[in-house]
Amino acid sequence: ARTSNSRPELKAEVLSESGSILTKLKRFEEAQNAFEESLTLKRQNFSGPASIATTLNEYGTAKLDQDKASEAEPMLSQALGIFEQASNQQGGYAETLNILSVLHSRAQNYTLAEPLCKRALAIRRREMGTHLSVAESLHNLGVQHIKRGQASKAEPLWREALEIKEQFLPAAHPSII
């Protein structure tokens, strides 16, 4: 029988997923260890760039969830750079753009946040059509407009996001109520 040591790529993926789950459970130290071990394995075993970038994105998102933007930003920027070098500008790339946009929005740096969010939205629209990820980007862009006092720009974005959510989520879902 094969062990996880004979399949380091699989172990790395499981560790990355575990890091995301542990973050949701607020077990941050364990999550950090899982992400770091995953990245080490991926780098040692020559995992593809998109795989490494995806784990960096997940790790950076976990740091942002802990309000550690200064630790999240370099990971997310590195992930973005890897996606751009690999010309893999689809799902993971759009997710990284979106998370970086949220990071800059929280720091009230809207001149950086808005173009990132718009790029994420454009990719998501092109790649996914009508999808909850598109609604997420629409919502985030609307938040940025509200924070800048531009409610008239936010309203149509939020209406479109709500229409998408209503297609996919039950009527009693907190995102709709």
C-alpha positions, -999 to +999 in steps of 0.1 A: +000+000+000+012+035-007+017+059+021+013+097+020+051+099+018+052+081-015+027+106-029+039+140-017+018+159-042-014+144-027-002+150+008+005+186-001-030+191-015-046+174+016-025+197+039-036+228+020-073+218+022-067+210+059-053+245+064-084+260+050-107+239+072-086+246+103-088+283+096-126+281+095-124+262+128-103+291+142-074+267+148-049+291+133-016+277+145-025+243+132-037+259+099-004+278+096+016+246+101-005+228+075-001+255+049+036+258+055+041+221+052+020+220+020+041+248+004+073+230+014+062+198-002+049+215-033+082+234-038+104+203-031+084+181-054+082+206-083+044+210-081+030+232-109+030+269-104-008+271-103-008+246-074+017+267-054-001+299-062-034+284-051-020+274-017-004+308-013-038+323-020-055+300+006-028+308+032-030+345+025-068+344+028-064+326+061-041+354+073-066+380+062-094+362+080-072+366+112-069+404+104-032+399+096-032+419+064+006+426+066+012+389+065-015+382+039-004+408+014+030+393+004+015+358+000-014+371-021+010+392-042+033+363-047+003+341-058-008+368-082+027+370-097+028+333-102-006+332-119+005+360-142+038+344-151+020+311-158-005+329-179-032+311-159-056+339-155-087+320-147-104+308-114-075+309-090-062+341-105-096+358-102-099+346-066-065+361-058-074+394-074-106+394-054-089+387-021-063+413-027-090+438-036-107+430-002-074+435+016-068+469+000-104+479+006-102+471+043-071+493+044-092+520+026-068+520-003-095+521-030-072+532-058-056+498-056-087+478-046-111+489-074-090+479-104-082+445-088-119+439-081-129+450-117-103+425-131-116+397-109-152+405-120-143+406-157-125+372-155-153+357-135-180+369-159-160+356-189-151+322-173-182+315-152-211+336-166-239+338-140-222+324-108-220+332-071-184+342-076-196+369-099-221+381-073-192+382-047-172+405-070-202+427-077-209+429-040-172+438-032-171+465-059-203+479-045-188+480-010-159+500-023-182+525-039-203+529-007-171+535+013-162+563-011-196+578-008-207+567-043-240+550-034-254+556-069-226+534-084-231+507-057-268+502-061-269+486-096-240+463-087-258+451-055-290+446-075-272+424-100-255+405-072-288+399-055-304+387-087-276+362-091-278+351-055-316+346-058-310+322-087-287+299-067-296+303-030-327+295-010-350+325-003-342+324+034-304+325+029-287+353+049-272+367+017-306+374+004-326+385+034 
